[in-house]
Amino acid sequence: MTQAQTEEFKAGLDGVIAGESKICLIDGDNRRLSYRGYNVADLVKYSSFEETAYLLIKGYLPTPDELSAFKKALIEARQIPTQILDILALVPVKTSPMDMFRTIISTLSQYDPEVDSNTPEANFNKAIRLIAQAPIIIAAYHRLRHKLKPIEAKKDPSSSLAANFLYMLTGEEADEYAQKVFDICLILHADHCFNASTFTARVTAATLSDMHSAVTSAIGALKGPLHGGANQEVMELLLKVNSLDNVDGYINKMFEEGKKIPGFGHRVYRNCEDPRATILRECSRELGIRNKNTKWFEISEAISQIVVKRAEEKKKPIYPNVDFYSASTYHVLGIDTQLFTPIFAMSRMAGWCAHIIEQHANNRLIRPQAHYLGEKDLNYLEISKR
Protein backbone atom coordinates (compact mmCIF):
# COMPACT_ATOMS: atom_id res chain seq x y z
CA MET A 1 0.00 0.00 0.00
CA THR A 2 1.35 3.43 -0.93
CA GLN A 3 1.82 6.31 1.50
CA ALA A 4 -1.14 8.11 -0.06
CA GLN A 5 -3.36 5.08 0.45
CA THR A 6 -2.25 4.79 4.08
CA GLU A 7 -3.14 8.42 4.73
CA GLU A 8 -6.61 7.86 3.30
CA PHE A 9 -7.33 4.94 5.63
CA LYS A 10 -10.41 5.49 7.81
CA ALA A 11 -11.31 2.97 10.51
CA GLY A 12 -14.76 1.54 9.82
CA LEU A 13 -14.75 3.43 6.50
CA ASP A 14 -15.89 6.44 8.54
CA GLY A 15 -16.76 9.24 6.14
CA VAL A 16 -15.54 7.32 3.10
CA ILE A 17 -17.67 7.61 -0.05
CA ALA A 18 -18.04 3.96 -1.05
CA GLY A 19 -20.44 4.30 -3.95
CA GLU A 20 -23.18 6.29 -5.65
CA SER A 21 -26.90 5.94 -5.06
CA LYS A 22 -30.17 7.73 -5.83
CA ILE A 23 -32.15 5.94 -3.12
CA CYS A 24 -31.54 7.65 0.22
CA LEU A 25 -30.03 10.93 1.42
CA ILE A 26 -28.95 11.44 5.04
CA ASP A 27 -28.22 15.05 6.01
CA GLY A 28 -26.91 14.62 9.54
CA ASP A 29 -26.14 18.31 10.02
CA ASN A 30 -29.74 19.32 9.35
CA ARG A 31 -31.49 16.26 10.83
CA ARG A 32 -32.97 15.35 7.48
CA LEU A 33 -33.62 11.92 5.98
CA SER A 34 -35.00 11.58 2.45
CA TYR A 35 -36.05 8.64 0.29
CA ARG A 36 -35.69 9.40 -3.43
CA GLY A 37 -35.85 13.12 -2.62
CA TYR A 38 -38.89 12.97 -0.34
CA ASN A 39 -38.50 13.89 3.32
CA VAL A 40 -39.29 10.85 5.45
CA ALA A 41 -41.39 13.07 7.73
CA ASP A 42 -43.70 13.76 4.78
CA LEU A 43 -43.83 10.08 3.84
CA VAL A 44 -44.82 9.21 7.41
CA LYS A 45 -47.53 11.86 7.31
CA TYR A 46 -48.99 11.27 3.86
CA SER A 47 -47.79 7.91 2.57
CA SER A 48 -47.96 4.22 3.51
CA PHE A 49 -45.34 1.51 3.76
CA GLU A 50 -46.53 -0.01 0.48
CA GLU A 51 -46.25 3.29 -1.37
CA THR A 52 -42.86 3.96 0.23
CA ALA A 53 -41.61 0.51 -0.80
CA TYR A 54 -42.70 1.22 -4.39
CA LEU A 55 -40.91 4.58 -4.27
CA LEU A 56 -37.69 2.99 -3.04
CA ILE A 57 -37.70 0.17 -5.57
CA LYS A 58 -39.05 1.90 -8.67
CA GLY A 59 -37.62 5.37 -8.02
CA TYR A 60 -40.81 7.44 -8.15
CA LEU A 61 -44.17 7.81 -6.41
CA PRO A 62 -46.77 5.56 -8.05
CA THR A 63 -49.95 6.66 -9.73
CA PRO A 64 -53.19 5.36 -8.17
CA ASP A 65 -53.28 2.52 -10.71
CA GLU A 66 -49.62 1.63 -10.17
CA LEU A 67 -50.06 1.60 -6.40
CA SER A 68 -53.20 -0.51 -6.68
CA ALA A 69 -51.38 -3.03 -8.89
CA PHE A 70 -48.40 -3.10 -6.50
CA LYS A 71 -50.64 -3.70 -3.48
CA LYS A 72 -52.48 -6.44 -5.35
CA ALA A 73 -49.18 -8.12 -6.21
CA LEU A 74 -48.07 -7.94 -2.56
CA ILE A 75 -51.34 -9.46 -1.38
CA GLU A 76 -51.17 -12.25 -3.96
CA ALA A 77 -47.63 -12.99 -2.72
CA ARG A 78 -48.82 -13.38 0.88
CA GLN A 79 -48.05 -17.07 1.01
CA ILE A 80 -45.07 -19.32 1.57
CA PRO A 81 -44.55 -22.87 0.32
CA THR A 82 -45.92 -25.57 2.64
CA GLN A 83 -42.39 -27.00 2.73
CA ILE A 84 -41.19 -23.80 4.37
CA LEU A 85 -43.87 -24.13 7.05
CA ASP A 86 -42.74 -27.71 7.60
CA ILE A 87 -39.15 -26.53 8.04
CA LEU A 88 -40.25 -23.79 10.43
CA ALA A 89 -41.97 -26.41 12.58
CA LEU A 90 -38.65 -28.28 12.86
CA VAL A 91 -36.59 -25.27 13.95
CA PRO A 92 -35.64 -25.64 17.65
CA VAL A 93 -37.62 -23.23 19.82
CA LYS A 94 -34.34 -22.00 21.36
CA THR A 95 -33.32 -20.62 17.94
CA SER A 96 -33.49 -16.84 17.89
CA PRO A 97 -35.97 -15.37 15.40
CA MET A 98 -33.11 -13.61 13.57
CA ASP A 99 -31.18 -16.86 13.14
CA MET A 100 -34.36 -18.50 11.90
CA PHE A 101 -35.09 -15.62 9.52
CA ARG A 102 -31.62 -15.72 7.97
CA THR A 103 -31.90 -19.47 7.37
CA ILE A 104 -35.47 -19.44 6.04
CA ILE A 105 -34.87 -16.56 3.62
CA SER A 106 -31.92 -18.49 2.21
CA THR A 107 -34.02 -21.66 1.99
CA LEU A 108 -36.88 -19.73 0.39
CA SER A 109 -34.67 -19.06 -2.62
CA GLN A 110 -34.95 -22.72 -3.57
CA TYR A 111 -38.68 -22.26 -4.13
CA ASP A 112 -38.50 -18.97 -6.04
CA PRO A 113 -39.13 -19.44 -9.78
CA GLU A 114 -36.76 -16.60 -10.73
CA VAL A 115 -34.00 -17.12 -8.18
CA ASP A 116 -31.16 -17.25 -10.73
CA SER A 117 -32.32 -14.32 -12.84
CA ASN A 118 -31.01 -10.82 -12.17
CA THR A 119 -33.05 -9.05 -14.84
CA PRO A 120 -34.86 -5.90 -13.67
CA GLU A 121 -38.22 -7.62 -14.11
CA ALA A 122 -37.17 -10.73 -12.17
CA ASN A 123 -35.66 -8.67 -9.38
CA PHE A 124 -38.81 -6.58 -9.09
CA ASN A 125 -40.91 -9.74 -8.84
CA LYS A 126 -38.56 -11.22 -6.24
CA ALA A 127 -38.67 -7.99 -4.25
CA ILE A 128 -42.45 -8.20 -4.13
CA ARG A 129 -42.32 -11.78 -2.92
CA LEU A 130 -39.66 -11.09 -0.28
CA ILE A 131 -41.49 -8.03 1.09
CA ALA A 132 -44.75 -9.99 1.26
CA GLN A 133 -43.27 -13.24 2.62
CA ALA A 134 -41.07 -11.77 5.35
CA PRO A 135 -43.98 -10.90 7.70
CA ILE A 136 -45.51 -14.37 7.22
CA ILE A 137 -42.27 -16.13 8.12
CA ILE A 138 -41.71 -14.03 11.25
CA ALA A 139 -45.30 -14.32 12.50
CA ALA A 140 -45.51 -18.05 11.77
CA TYR A 141 -42.30 -18.84 13.63
CA HIS A 142 -43.35 -16.70 16.59
CA ARG A 143 -46.56 -18.67 16.94
CA LEU A 144 -44.94 -22.07 16.37
CA ARG A 145 -42.31 -21.53 19.06
CA HIS A 146 -45.13 -20.60 21.45
CA LYS A 147 -47.01 -23.80 20.49
CA LEU A 148 -49.66 -21.91 18.54
CA LYS A 149 -50.91 -22.61 15.04
CA PRO A 150 -49.75 -20.11 12.41
CA ILE A 151 -52.47 -17.79 11.16
CA GLU A 152 -53.03 -17.56 7.44
CA ALA A 153 -52.42 -14.15 5.92
CA LYS A 154 -55.45 -12.15 4.86
CA LYS A 155 -56.02 -11.55 1.17
CA ASP A 156 -58.34 -8.62 1.85
CA PRO A 157 -57.27 -5.62 -0.31
CA SER A 158 -58.03 -3.29 2.62
CA SER A 159 -55.58 -5.09 4.91
CA SER A 160 -52.21 -3.33 4.78
CA LEU A 161 -48.96 -5.16 5.31
CA ALA A 162 -48.70 -3.56 8.77
CA ALA A 163 -52.25 -4.51 9.76
CA ASN A 164 -51.89 -8.02 8.38
CA PHE A 165 -48.68 -8.67 10.32
CA LEU A 166 -50.24 -7.59 13.62
CA TYR A 167 -53.22 -9.83 12.83
CA MET A 168 -51.01 -12.84 12.05
CA LEU A 169 -49.28 -12.47 15.42
CA THR A 170 -52.44 -12.57 17.53
CA GLY A 171 -55.41 -13.51 15.35
CA GLU A 172 -57.07 -10.25 16.34
CA GLU A 173 -57.43 -7.00 14.44
CA ALA A 174 -55.32 -4.20 15.88
CA ASP A 175 -57.08 -0.87 16.26
CA GLU A 176 -56.68 1.76 13.57
CA TYR A 177 -54.13 3.86 15.47
CA ALA A 178 -51.96 0.84 16.27
CA GLN A 179 -51.97 -0.11 12.59
CA LYS A 180 -50.97 3.44 11.66
CA VAL A 181 -48.14 3.54 14.20
CA PHE A 182 -46.75 0.21 13.02
CA ASP A 183 -46.98 1.39 9.40
CA ILE A 184 -44.96 4.47 10.42
CA CYS A 185 -42.36 2.23 12.04
CA LEU A 186 -42.02 0.26 8.81
CA ILE A 187 -41.56 3.43 6.77
CA LEU A 188 -38.91 4.79 9.14
CA HIS A 189 -36.92 1.55 9.03
CA ALA A 190 -37.28 0.99 5.28
CA ASP A 191 -33.89 2.41 4.31
CA HIS A 192 -30.91 4.36 5.61
CA CYS A 193 -28.36 4.63 2.81
CA PHE A 194 -25.13 2.58 3.11
CA ASN A 195 -25.67 1.24 6.62
CA ALA A 196 -23.87 -2.00 7.53
CA SER A 197 -26.57 -4.41 6.34
CA THR A 198 -27.35 -2.52 3.14
CA PHE A 199 -23.67 -2.20 2.26
CA THR A 200 -23.29 -5.93 2.92
CA ALA A 201 -26.19 -6.61 0.55
CA ARG A 202 -24.57 -4.46 -2.14
CA VAL A 203 -21.19 -6.17 -1.72
CA THR A 204 -22.88 -9.53 -2.29
CA ALA A 205 -24.97 -8.19 -5.18
CA ALA A 206 -21.83 -6.71 -6.75
CA THR A 207 -20.52 -10.23 -7.35
CA LEU A 208 -23.69 -10.68 -9.47
CA SER A 209 -25.06 -13.09 -6.91
CA ASP A 210 -28.85 -13.36 -6.65
CA MET A 211 -31.23 -11.23 -4.57
CA HIS A 212 -31.93 -13.93 -1.95
CA SER A 213 -28.19 -14.37 -1.34
CA ALA A 214 -27.67 -10.62 -0.98
CA VAL A 215 -30.63 -10.31 1.42
CA THR A 216 -29.37 -13.25 3.46
CA SER A 217 -26.00 -11.51 3.79
CA ALA A 218 -27.78 -8.34 4.93
CA ILE A 219 -29.75 -10.20 7.60
CA GLY A 220 -26.51 -11.55 9.03
CA ALA A 221 -25.15 -8.00 9.35
CA LEU A 222 -28.39 -6.62 10.80
CA LYS A 223 -28.39 -9.19 13.60
CA GLY A 224 -25.43 -7.56 15.36
CA PRO A 225 -26.11 -5.45 18.49
CA LEU A 226 -24.25 -2.51 16.93
CA HIS A 227 -26.82 -2.44 14.13
CA GLY A 228 -30.37 -3.83 14.19
CA GLY A 229 -29.99 -5.77 17.42
CA ALA A 230 -29.85 -2.56 19.46
CA ASN A 231 -33.64 -2.14 19.65
CA GLN A 232 -33.96 -5.43 21.53
CA GLU A 233 -31.22 -4.32 23.92
CA VAL A 234 -33.13 -1.08 24.59
CA MET A 235 -36.24 -2.97 25.66
CA GLU A 236 -34.21 -5.32 27.82
CA LEU A 237 -32.77 -2.23 29.53
CA LEU A 238 -36.24 -0.75 30.06
CA LEU A 239 -37.45 -4.00 31.60
CA LYS A 240 -34.48 -4.09 33.97
CA VAL A 241 -35.05 -0.48 35.07
CA ASN A 242 -38.80 -1.19 35.30
CA SER A 243 -39.71 1.97 37.26
CA LEU A 244 -39.21 5.73 37.07
CA ASP A 245 -37.83 5.56 40.60
CA ASN A 246 -34.98 3.33 39.42
CA VAL A 247 -33.87 5.37 36.40
CA ASP A 248 -31.38 7.72 38.06
CA GLY A 249 -29.55 5.06 40.02
CA TYR A 250 -29.47 2.48 37.23
CA ILE A 251 -28.38 4.75 34.39
CA ASN A 252 -25.85 6.73 36.43
CA LYS A 253 -24.30 3.45 37.57
CA MET A 254 -23.99 2.37 33.93
CA PHE A 255 -22.16 5.62 33.21
CA GLU A 256 -19.84 5.14 36.17
CA GLU A 257 -19.04 1.60 35.01
CA GLY A 258 -18.37 2.81 31.49
CA LYS A 259 -21.20 0.76 30.00
CA LYS A 260 -22.80 1.72 26.70
CA ILE A 261 -26.43 2.82 26.86
CA PRO A 262 -28.23 1.10 23.95
CA GLY A 263 -30.27 3.27 21.61
CA PHE A 264 -27.97 6.29 21.71
CA GLY A 265 -25.46 7.64 19.23
CA HIS A 266 -25.22 7.34 15.48
CA ARG A 267 -22.35 7.42 13.00
CA VAL A 268 -24.17 10.04 10.88
CA TYR A 269 -26.31 11.99 13.38
CA ARG A 270 -23.36 13.01 15.53
CA ASN A 271 -24.56 16.35 16.87
CA CYS A 272 -28.32 15.96 16.82
CA GLU A 273 -31.13 13.54 17.47
CA ASP A 274 -31.92 10.99 14.78
CA PRO A 275 -34.99 12.45 12.97
CA ARG A 276 -36.59 9.00 13.07
CA ALA A 277 -36.28 9.00 16.87
CA THR A 278 -38.14 12.30 17.01
CA ILE A 279 -41.10 10.79 15.14
CA LEU A 280 -41.03 7.57 17.17
CA ARG A 281 -40.94 9.51 20.44
CA GLU A 282 -44.33 10.99 19.60
CA CYS A 283 -45.65 7.60 18.48
CA SER A 284 -44.54 6.03 21.77
CA ARG A 285 -46.07 8.85 23.80
CA GLU A 286 -49.43 8.88 22.01
CA LEU A 287 -49.66 5.09 21.87
CA GLY A 288 -49.02 4.91 25.61
CA ILE A 289 -51.76 7.44 26.31
CA ARG A 290 -54.28 5.63 24.11
CA ASN A 291 -53.44 2.28 25.69
CA LYS A 292 -53.35 3.73 29.22
CA ASN A 293 -49.79 2.47 29.58
CA THR A 294 -47.37 5.39 29.57
CA LYS A 295 -44.87 3.66 31.88
CA TRP A 296 -42.41 2.61 29.19
CA PHE A 297 -42.49 5.99 27.44
CA GLU A 298 -41.92 7.79 30.72
CA ILE A 299 -38.95 5.56 31.62
CA SER A 300 -37.55 6.10 28.12
CA GLU A 301 -37.86 9.87 28.43
CA ALA A 302 -36.19 9.88 31.82
CA ILE A 303 -33.30 7.77 30.53
CA SER A 304 -32.93 10.04 27.50
CA GLN A 305 -32.72 13.17 29.63
CA ILE A 306 -29.98 11.70 31.83
CA VAL A 307 -27.92 10.34 28.94
CA VAL A 308 -28.10 13.56 26.91
CA LYS A 309 -27.26 15.70 29.94
CA ARG A 310 -24.31 13.58 31.06
CA ALA A 311 -22.94 13.42 27.54
CA GLU A 312 -23.17 17.20 27.20
CA GLU A 313 -21.33 17.63 30.49
CA LYS A 314 -18.49 15.57 29.04
CA LYS A 315 -18.66 17.67 25.87
CA LYS A 316 -19.35 14.50 23.90
CA PRO A 317 -22.96 14.99 22.79
CA ILE A 318 -24.99 11.89 22.15
CA TYR A 319 -28.68 11.59 21.30
CA PRO A 320 -31.37 8.92 20.85
CA ASN A 321 -31.32 6.99 17.59
CA VAL A 322 -34.09 5.10 15.79
CA ASP A 323 -33.75 2.08 18.09
CA PHE A 324 -34.47 3.91 21.32
CA TYR A 325 -38.15 4.82 21.00
CA SER A 326 -39.01 1.96 18.66
CA ALA A 327 -38.51 -0.36 21.67
CA SER A 328 -41.25 1.14 23.85
CA THR A 329 -43.48 1.55 20.80
CA TYR A 330 -43.26 -2.13 19.84
CA HIS A 331 -43.68 -3.21 23.46
CA VAL A 332 -46.93 -1.29 23.92
CA LEU A 333 -48.13 -2.74 20.62
CA GLY A 334 -47.79 -6.13 22.33
CA ILE A 335 -44.88 -7.34 20.20
CA ASP A 336 -42.45 -9.85 21.71
CA THR A 337 -39.00 -8.36 22.36
CA GLN A 338 -37.23 -11.04 20.32
CA LEU A 339 -39.20 -9.92 17.26
CA PHE A 340 -37.89 -6.35 17.32
CA THR A 341 -34.88 -6.99 15.10
CA PRO A 342 -36.74 -9.31 12.68
CA ILE A 343 -39.30 -6.52 12.26
CA PHE A 344 -36.41 -4.18 11.44
CA ALA A 345 -35.40 -6.70 8.75
CA MET A 346 -38.99 -6.99 7.55
CA SER A 347 -39.21 -3.26 6.88
CA ARG A 348 -35.63 -2.90 5.63
CA MET A 349 -36.38 -5.61 3.05
CA ALA A 350 -37.75 -2.86 0.79
CA GLY A 351 -34.54 -0.84 1.05
CA TRP A 352 -32.30 -3.88 0.62
CA CYS A 353 -34.13 -4.91 -2.54
CA ALA A 354 -33.95 -1.36 -3.91
CA HIS A 355 -30.19 -1.24 -3.35
CA ILE A 356 -29.64 -4.68 -4.85
CA ILE A 357 -31.56 -3.64 -7.97
CA GLU A 358 -29.57 -0.40 -8.17
CA GLN A 359 -26.28 -2.26 -7.73
CA HIS A 360 -27.13 -4.73 -10.50
CA ALA A 361 -28.19 -1.90 -12.81
CA ASN A 362 -24.76 -0.22 -12.78
CA ASN A 363 -22.48 -2.82 -11.32
CA ARG A 364 -18.85 -2.85 -10.37
CA LEU A 365 -17.31 -5.41 -8.05
CA ILE A 366 -16.76 -3.86 -4.62
CA ARG A 367 -13.18 -4.67 -3.72
CA PRO A 368 -11.48 -2.30 -1.23
CA GLN A 369 -7.91 -2.66 -0.03
CA ALA A 370 -6.61 -3.07 3.52
CA HIS A 371 -3.96 -1.20 5.44
CA TYR A 372 -1.55 -4.08 6.12
CA LEU A 373 -0.08 -4.13 9.65
CA GLY A 374 1.56 -7.56 9.71
CA GLU A 375 5.13 -8.78 9.44
CA LYS A 376 7.05 -8.60 6.15
CA ASP A 377 9.80 -10.57 4.41
CA LEU A 378 10.04 -13.35 7.00
CA ASN A 379 12.32 -16.30 6.29
CA TYR A 380 10.55 -19.64 6.17
CA LEU A 381 11.69 -22.12 8.83
CA GLU A 382 11.33 -25.83 8.27
CA ILE A 383 9.01 -27.41 10.79
CA SER A 384 11.85 -29.30 12.51
CA LYS A 385 13.57 -26.00 13.35
CA ARG A 386 10.59 -24.18 14.84
GUMIDO-698558 format. One record per residue (C-alpha): residue in one letter; x, y, z. Coordinates in steps of 0.2 Angstrom, whole numbers, padded with zeros to 4 digits, always signed. Last residue first. Layout:
REM residues N
AXYZ/...
This chain:
REM residues 386
R+0053-0121+0074/K+0068-0130+0067/S+0059-0146+0063/I+0045-0137+0054/E+0057-0129+0041/L+0058-0111+0044/Y+0053-0098+0031/N+0062-0081+0031/L+0050-0067+0035/D+0049-0053+0022/K+0035-0043+0031/E+0026-0044+0047/G+0008-0038+0049/L+0000-0021+0048/Y-0008-0020+0031/H-0020-0006+0027/A-0033-0015+0018/Q-0040-0013+0000/P-0057-0011-0006/R-0066-0023-0019/I-0084-0019-0023/L-0087-0027-0040/R-0094-0014-0052/N-0112-0014-0057/N-0124-0001-0064/A-0141-0010-0064/H-0136-0024-0052/Q-0131-0011-0039/E-0148-0002-0041/I-0158-0018-0040/I-0148-0023-0024/H-0151-0006-0017/A-0170-0007-0020/C-0171-0025-0013/W-0162-0019+0003/G-0173-0004+0005/A-0189-0014+0004/M-0182-0028+0015/R-0178-0015+0028/S-0196-0016+0034/M-0195-0035+0038/A-0177-0034+0044/F-0182-0021+0057/I-0196-0033+0061/P-0184-0047+0063/T-0174-0035+0075/F-0189-0032+0087/L-0196-0050+0086/Q-0186-0055+0102/T-0195-0042+0112/D-0212-0049+0109/I-0224-0037+0101/G-0239-0031+0112/L-0241-0014+0103/V-0235-0006+0120/H-0218-0016+0117/Y-0216-0011+0099/T-0217+0008+0104/S-0206+0006+0119/A-0193-0002+0108/S-0195+0010+0093/Y-0191+0024+0105/F-0172+0020+0107/D-0169+0010+0090/V-0170+0025+0079/N-0157+0035+0088/P-0157+0045+0104/Y-0143+0058+0106/I-0125+0059+0111/P-0115+0075+0114/K-0097+0073+0120/K-0093+0088+0129/K-0092+0078+0145/E-0107+0088+0152/E-0116+0086+0136/A-0115+0067+0138/R-0122+0068+0155/K-0136+0078+0150/V-0140+0068+0135/V-0140+0052+0145/I-0150+0059+0159/Q-0164+0066+0148/S-0165+0050+0138/I-0166+0039+0153/A-0181+0049+0159/E-0189+0049+0142/S-0188+0030+0141/I-0195+0028+0158/E-0210+0039+0154/F-0212+0030+0137/W-0212+0013+0146/K-0224+0018+0159/T-0237+0027+0148/N-0249+0012+0148/K-0267+0019+0146/N-0267+0011+0128/R-0271+0028+0121/I-0259+0037+0132/G-0245+0025+0128/L-0248+0025+0109/E-0247+0044+0110/R-0230+0044+0119/S-0223+0030+0109/C-0228+0038+0092/E-0222+0055+0098/R-0205+0048+0102/L-0205+0038+0086/I-0205+0054+0076/T-0191+0062+0085/A-0181+0045+0084/R-0183+0045+0065/P-0175+0062+0065/D-0160+0055+0074/E-0156+0068+0087/C-0142+0080+0084/N-0123+0082+0084/R-0117+0065+0078/Y-0132+0060+0067/V-0121+0050+0054/R-0112+0037+0065/H-0126+0037+0077/G-0127+0038+0096/F-0140+0031+0109/G-0151+0016+0108/P-0141+0006+0120/I-0132+0014+0134/K-0114+0009+0133/K-0106+0004+0150/G-0092+0014+0157/E-0095+0008+0175/E-0099+0026+0181/F-0111+0028+0166/M-0120+0012+0170/K-0122+0017+0188/N-0129+0034+0182/I-0142+0024+0172/Y-0147+0012+0186/G-0148+0025+0200/D-0157+0039+0190/V-0169+0027+0182/N-0175+0017+0197/D-0189+0028+0203/L-0196+0029+0185/S-0199+0010+0186/N-0194-0006+0177/V-0175-0002+0175/K-0172-0020+0170/L-0187-0020+0158/L-0181-0004+0150/L-0164-0011+0148/E-0171-0027+0139/M-0181-0015+0128/V-0166-0005+0123/E-0156-0022+0120/Q-0170-0027+0108/N-0168-0011+0098/A-0149-0013+0097/G-0150-0029+0087/G-0152-0019+0071/H-0134-0012+0071/L-0121-0013+0085/P-0131-0027+0092/G-0127-0038+0077/K-0142-0046+0068/L-0142-0033+0054/A-0126-0040+0047/G-0133-0058+0045/I-0149-0051+0038/A-0139-0042+0025/S-0130-0058+0019/T-0147-0066+0017/V-0153-0052+0007/A-0138-0053-0005/S-0141-0072-0007/H-0160-0070-0010/M-0156-0056-0023/D-0144-0067-0033/S-0125-0065-0035/L-0118-0053-0047/T-0103-0051-0037/A-0109-0034-0034/A-0125-0041-0026/T-0114-0048-0011/V-0106-0031-0009/R-0123-0022-0011/A-0131-0033+0003/T-0116-0030+0015/F-0118-0011+0011/T-0137-0013+0016/S-0133-0022+0032/A-0119-0010+0038/N-0128+0006+0033/F-0126+0013+0016/C-0142+0023+0014/H-0155+0022+0028/D-0169+0012+0022/A-0186+0005+0026/H-0185+0008+0045/L-0195+0024+0046/I-0208+0017+0034/L-0210+0001+0044/C-0212+0011+0060/I-0225+0022+0052/D-0235+0007+0047/F-0234+0001+0065/V-0241+0018+0071/K-0255+0017+0058/Q-0260-0001+0063/A-0260+0004+0081/Y-0271+0019+0077/E-0283+0009+0068/D-0285-0004+0081/A-0277-0021+0079/E-0287-0035+0072/E-0285-0051+0082/G-0277-0068+0077/T-0262-0063+0088/L-0246-0062+0077/M-0255-0064+0060/Y-0266-0049+0064/L-0251-0038+0068/F-0243-0043+0052/N-0259-0040+0042/A-0261-0023+0049/A-0243-0018+0044/L-0245-0026+0027/S-0261-0017+0024/S-0278-0025+0025/S-0290-0016+0013/P-0286-0028-0002/D-0292-0043+0009/K-0280-0058+0006/K-0277-0061+0024/A-0262-0071+0030/E-0265-0088+0037/I-0262-0089+0056/P-0249-0101+0062/K-0255-0113+0075/L-0248-0110+0093/K-0235-0119+0102/H-0226-0103+0107/R-0212-0108+0095/L-0225-0110+0082/R-0233-0093+0085/H-0217-0083+0083/Y-0211-0094+0068/A-0228-0090+0059/A-0226-0072+0062/I-0209-0070+0056/I-0211-0081+0041/I-0228-0072+0036/P-0220-0055+0039/A-0205-0059+0027/Q-0216-0066+0013/A-0224-0050+0006/I-0207-0040+0005/L-0198-0055-0001/R-0212-0059-0015/I-0212-0041-0021/A-0193-0040-0021/K-0193-0056-0031/N-0205-0049-0044/F-0194-0033-0045/N-0178-0043-0047/A-0186-0054-0061/E-0191-0038-0071/P-0174-0029-0068/T-0165-0045-0074/N-0155-0054-0061/S-0162-0072-0064/D-0156-0086-0054/V-0170-0086-0041/E-0184-0083-0054/P-0196-0097-0049/D-0193-0095-0030/Y-0193-0111-0021/Q-0175-0114-0018/S-0173-0095-0013/L-0184-0099+0002/T-0170-0108+0010/S-0160-0092+0011/I-0174-0083+0018/I-0177-0097+0030/T-0160-0097+0037/R-0158-0079+0040/F-0175-0078+0048/M-0172-0092+0060/D-0156-0084+0066/M-0166-0068+0068/P-0180-0077+0077/S-0167-0084+0089/T-0167-0103+0090/K-0172-0110+0107/V-0188-0116+0099/P-0178-0128+0088/V-0183-0126+0070/L-0193-0141+0064/A-0210-0132+0063/L-0201-0119+0052/I-0196-0133+0040/D-0214-0139+0038/L-0219-0121+0035/I-0206-0119+0022/Q-0212-0135+0014/T-0230-0128+0013/P-0223-0114+0002/I-0225-0097+0008/Q-0240-0085+0005/R-0244-0067+0004/A-0238-0065-0014/E-0256-0061-0020/I-0257-0047-0007/L-0240-0040-0013/A-0246-0041-0031/K-0262-0032-0027/K-0253-0018-0017/F-0242-0015-0032/A-0257-0015-0044/S-0266-0003-0033/L-0250+0008-0032/E-0248+0008-0051/D-0266+0013-0054/P-0266+0027-0041/T-0250+0033-0049/P-0234+0028-0040/L-0221+0039-0032/Y-0204+0037-0041/G-0188+0027-0040/K-0195+0010-0043/I-0189+0001-0028/L-0188+0015-0015/L-0205+0023-0021/Y-0214+0006-0022/A-0208+0003-0004/T-0214+0020+0001/E-0231+0016-0007/E-0233+0000+0002/F-0227+0008+0019/S-0240+0021+0018/S-0239+0040+0013/Y-0245+0056+0019/K-0238+0059+0037/V-0224+0046+0037/L-0219+0050+0019/D-0218+0069+0024/A-0207+0065+0039/V-0196+0054+0027/N-0192+0069+0017/Y-0194+0065-0002/G-0179+0066-0013/R-0178+0047-0017/Y-0180+0043+0001/S-0175+0058+0012/L-0168+0060+0030/R-0165+0077+0037/R-0157+0081+0054/N-0149+0097+0047/D-0131+0092+0050/G-0135+0073+0048/D-0141+0075+0030/I-0145+0057+0025/L-0150+0055+0007/C-0158+0038+0001/I-0161+0030-0016/K-0151+0039-0029/S-0134+0030-0025/E-0116+0031-0028/G-0102+0022-0020/A-0090+0020-0005/I-0088+0038+0000/V-0078+0037+0015/G-0084+0046+0031/D-0079+0032+0043/L-0074+0017+0033/G-0074+0008+0049/A-0057+0015+0053/K-0052+0027+0039/F-0037+0025+0028/E-0033+0039+0016/E-0016+0042+0024/T-0011+0024+0020/Q-0017+0025+0002/A-0006+0041+0000/Q+0009+0032+0008/T+0007+0017-0005/M+0000+0000+0000/
